[in-house]
Amino acid sequence: MPKLSVRDLALKDKRVFIRVDFNVPLAPGGQEITSDKRIKASLPTIQYCLEHGAGVILASHLGRPKGKPNPEMSLKPVAVRLAELLGRPVKMAPDCVGPEVEAMKPAPGEVLLLENLRYHAEEEKNDPAFSSQLAALCDVYVNDAFGSAHRAHASTAGMVAFVSQAAAGLLMDKELEYLTKATKNPDRPCIAILGGAKVSDKIEVIQNLMKFVDRLVIGGAMAYTFLAAKGEPTGKSLVEADKIDLAKELMASAGDRLVLPVDHIVASEFKAGAEWEAVETIPEGKMALDIGPKSVELFNSIVNGSKTIIWNGPMGVFEMPPFDKGTFAVANAVANSGAVSVVGGGDSEKAVKSAGVADKISHISTGGGASLEFLSGLELPGVAALTEK
C-alpha cells in the first residue's frame, strides 16, 4: 500500500517532527563538517514544511555515542550549516527530550534541531517511554531518513504509535517511488548488476532479484566464488569457500539469466603500480582485480538492451587505477542506456560520481543498508510504520 506523503498533510500552524539523516562526516574533534550532502538531501522537505506554515523539529543520530553524550558527536555544527543553507536561524536544543527541549518547541516558521538521538540508549532500544517523549514534541511526524529506515528505533518506528499521522518526506517518497518501480513493476528487460566483495553480504538480494529480473550480472570479487563453483581456476582471487555450494544452488536456479565475467584483469598483488594483464583463465599466483575488456563488452551489451537497471556494487577495486576501468565502463553504459537506473550503495555512488555520470542516473539511493534490505524483499520498519493512504 502507498504511504502517506508530507504533501498529504495539513501543516499550517502544526509542529512537525522530521526524522532526518544528518549523520554527516566530521573532521577529528567533531567541530567541522567535511560533507554537507546529507543535510542538503532533506532541504526540500524542511522548506516544504516551512512554506506551508509549520514549525519544524529536526531529529537525527550522528555516529555511535553508545547511549551517552559525546561532544565530538554533537549536531551543533549541523545547526550552523543548516542555518546557512536555509537562510534563517536554527535553534539548537541541549538534548532531544526533557523540560528544556519542551520549552523550545518551535512556532510556525521556526526550526529546532534536537541534539543527537543516540545520546540516549533508549533510541536504539526503541523504548516506548522515550518514543512517547519524542512524540509529545509534535503534532505530526515525517520520516525523511531512508538511510535509517531499516532500523526499528524510537525515532524511526516507535514514536509513530504516539502520533496522529506519520508520513514520508520528499526524499523518502522519491526513494520508495524508484525502488518500488524497479522491483515491483519494472519496464522490461529489467536487469540487476551486483558487485562488491562477498556473496554472503548479498545472498538475500540475489535470491529476491532472481524472482523478477531478466538478467543478473555479477562482477567484483563476489564473482570469483561463483566461478570457483563452476570449477574454473581463480588463482589468489577472493573466494568464499564456505559459500561455494550456495553459489552452485543459485546458478542452478538462475540458469542462463545469471551472467559472470568471461575475462579478468589480474596482478600478482594489489598495490599501486603492480604489473597487470587481461586473461581469460586466471593463472596460479595471480588475483583478479577487475573485469576484463571482453566482460565489459558482454556486460555493456546487456545494459544497452535494458529498460530498467538496478546496480549495487563495483566491478573491481575501482579506488586504484588501472583497476577502475571495468566499473567506470559499466557506469558510463548505465548512464547512457536511456533506461530507468537505480544505483544503491556507497561504492556504486562513488563510482558513478568518479565517472562523472551521476547526473544521468535516474536515482541514486541515499541508504546503502536500507536499499539492500529493500532489494532483498524485506520490509523496512521505518517505512512499515508510516500511515497508509
N, C-alpha and C positions, 0 to 999 in steps of 0.2 A: 504493500500500500504506500502511496506517496505520503511524504511527511509534510506537516505544516511548515511554511516558509515565513521568514520575517516579513515578507511582503503581504502576508495574510493577516498580520496583527494590527490591531488599533493601538498605536503607540503614543498618541498625544496625551501629554501630562502623566504618562506612565514611567515608572522606573524599570528599566530593562537591564537584566543581568546577562552580559555576554561572556561566555566562556571562550577565550581566545587562546591561540598558541603563541605566546610571547617568550618561548624558550629559546632566546637568542644566544648566539655565541658571545662570550665576554672575554676581553683581554685579561691576563693574570691580574688579580687584585679586585676584579669584579666591578670596575668603575667605567669601563669603556666598551661599547657595543662594537663588534667587528663586522656584523652584517645586520641590517635592519629589514631584510627580506620578509621575515615573518610578521613584523609589525605592519608593513605595507600591505601584506596579503589580506588583512582584516579591515583595512581602512574603509573600503566601500560599505561594509556592514555598519561600522561605527557611524560613518557620515550619514547613511540612510536613516538610522535611528534618530540622530540629532536633528536632521532636516524634517523629520516627522514629529517633532515636539517631545521627544523622550529625554529623561535624564539617564545617563549611561553609567553602569557599573561594569568594569572590566576585571576579569579574573584569569590568572594563568599560573602554571608552575614554572619554575626555572631551575634546571639542574636537579641534583639529588641531595637536598639538605638533610635527609633522613629524619624528618619529623621535628626538627628544631631550627630556630633562627640561625642563619649564617650570612653575615654581611656581604660575603663575596657572591652570594646568590640572590641579592635583593633586586627587586624590579624597579628601584629608584632610577637607574639610568634609562630604563624604558620609558618612564613617565616623562623625562626630559625630552627624549627623542620624539615621543608621540605628540607632545605639545607643539614641537616644531613642525611636525608633519600636518597636524590638524589646524595649526594657526589659532589655537585657543588654549587656555590654561587646562592643565590636567592635575587634579588633586591627587596626592599620593597618600594612601591610608597607612597607618603604622602597623596594621595587621589585616587579616581578611575577615575576622569575626570579632565580636565583642562590643561593649558600650561605646568606645571611642569611634569605631567604624560606623556604628548605627547613627551616631551624631553627625556623620559626614555625608549622609545619603544625598545624592545629587538632585537638584531641582531641574526642571526641563532645560535642556541646552548645556547642562554641566556634565563633566566627565570625572569619574572617580576610578582610579586604578588601585585595586586591592594588592596587599603585599603577598608574596609567594605562598600559594596554597599549600605547598608541601612543607612549610614550616610547622604544619600540624600533621602528625602521623594519621589522624582521623581521615584525612583526604584520601590517601591511597587505600585505607581500610574500608572506605565507603561507609563510614559511621553515620547512622541515621540522625543522631543528635546534632552532629556537625553539619550534615546536609540541611537539616531544618534551620540551623542558624544562618547558613548561606542564603537559603530561600527567603528568610524573613527580611532580607535587604531589598527585595524587588517585588514587582507586580507580575512581570512575565520573564521568561527565560529563553535565551537564544544560544545555541551551540554553533560556534564558527571554527571550532578547533578539530578539524578532521584528523589531524595528526595524533590526537589523543582519543579518538572515538572508539578505539579498540580496547580502551581501559574502562573498567567498571569502577570509577572513582566517585567520590561525593559530588564533585563539580561537573562531571560528565554524565552521570546517570542517577545517583542517589537523590539529589536535590529536586529532580523533576517530579517526584511524588508529592512534593510540598508546594508546587506552583500550579496556577490555573491553566496556563498554556506553555508549551515548550516547542520552539520552532528551530528550524535550520537557518543559519546565517547565509549570506550570499556566497561565501566561499564554500561552505558545506554543501549548499544547494548545487553548486557547479560540480563539485566532486561527485556527488550522488548521481547527478544527471549523466555525466560522461561514463562513470564506472558502470552504472546500471545499463546504459545503452550498449556499451561494449560487451557486457556479459549476458544480458537478458534478451536483447532484441537487436543483434548486430546486423549491419549490412554485410552481405557476403560477396566474395570469400572473406572469412574472418580468420586472422592468424594471430598467434602469440609468439613472441621471441623472448626466450628466457636465457639469462646468462648468470654470471657470478660464480662463487667458489663451490658451493655444496649442494648436492641433491637433497640432503637431509633438511636444508632450510626451506625447500620448496616442494616437498612431496605432495602436500595437500593442494598446492597451487596447480601442480602438474595434473593431479587426478581430477580436479574440478575443471580445469581448462579443457581437458580431453573430452568432457561431456558436450562441449559446444563449438570448439574451434575446428576449422577445416584443416589447418596445418599447425604443428607446434615445432618451431625451430629452436634448437638448443645449442648454445655456444658457451664460451667461458670455460673455466676449469671443470664445471659440473659435467660437461660433455664427455670427459675422459672416463668417468665412472660408467657411462653408457657404452663407450667404445670398448672398454675393458670387458663389459658384459657380453659384447659381441665377439670377444676373443681377439680383438685387434691389439697389437703392441702399443703400449702407452709410455714406454721409457720411464723417465723420472717425473712424469706429469702427475698432478694431484689426482689421486683416485681414492674414493671412499670404499675400501674393500668390503666393509660390512653392509654396503648398500647395493652390491652387485646383483644379488638375487632380486631385489626390489626393482632395479633398473631393467632386468630381464622381463619381469612381470609387466612393467609399464610399457616396454617396447612391444610385447606380445599383444597387449590390449589396444595399443595405438596403431599398430601395423605401419603402413607407409605414410600415415599422417605425421609421424614423428621424424624430423629431419636433423641429421647430425653433420658436423664438419667432415669434408672429404679431403682436406689437406690442412697443414698446420705450419705456423712459424715456430721453429724450435731453436733452443740455445742450450749450452751446457749448464748455464747458471743464470739466475735472474739478477742482472746488475746492469747499470748504465754502461753502454759501450760494448756489451757482450756480442760476440760473433753469432750471427743467426743465419738460418736458411729456411726456405719453404720446402716441405716434404709431404708426400702422401702417406708414407709409413714412418712412424716415429722411431728413430734408432735408439738402441740401448744407450743409456748415459745422457740422453737429451730430454728436455722438458718442453712441452708445448706452452707457449705464452700468448698466442693469438691465433685466430683462424687465418688460413692461407688465402691466396688470391682466387683459387677455384671455389672455395667455400663462400667467399664474398660474392662471387658471380652467382652461385646457386641460391644463397640467401636473398640476394637482391632481386633475383627473378621471381621469387615467391612474394617478396614485398611489393614489387611493381604490379602484380596482378590482384592485389588485395583491396578490399573496400573498408575493412576495419582492422586496425593493428594495435595489439597490446604488447608493450615492451617493458621488461623488468630485468635488468642486469646486463653488464658489459660482455663483449665477446672475448676479451683478453685483459691483460694487465695494462689498461689504457693510460694509466698515470705515467708510464715511462715509454717514450718513443724508443724504437720504432714499433713497439707492441700495441700501439693505439690505432693502427691503420684499419683493422677489421671493424672495431667499434665505430670509428668515425665514418667508414664507408656505409655501414648499416644505418647510422644516424642520418646521413645525407639521403639515403634511399627512402627511409621512412618519411623524412621531411618533404621530399619531392614526389611522393607517391600519389598525392591527392586523396588519400584515404583518411577516414577519421582515425586519429592516432592518439593513444593514451599511454603516457610514459610514467612509470612509477618507480620509486626507489632512488635514494640519494646518488648512487653511482651513475644510474641512467640519466638523471637530471644533469649531473656534471658533464656527462658525455655529450648530450645534445647542446649544452651551453658552450663547451670547449670546441665543438664542431661548428659553432656559430649558426645553428639552425633552430634554436629554441622557439623563435617567433613563428616557425612554420609547423610546430607541433600543436595539434588541436587542444590537448590538455596535458599539463604536467602536474601530477598529483603532489600535494604538499605533505602527504603522510606515507612514509615508507612502510612501516609496520602495518598501519591501518589499511593501506591499499593492498598489501599482500594478503591480509586476512580476508578482505572483501573478495579478492580474486580466488581465494581458497573456498569461497562459498559460505564463510562463517558470518553469523550475524554480529554486527558491531554494537556493543552495549550503548555507546553514546548516540547511535542512530536509532536503535530499537526503542530507547526511552522517549524519543520525541513524539509529540501528538500527531496522530494520523489525521489527514484532511477529511 
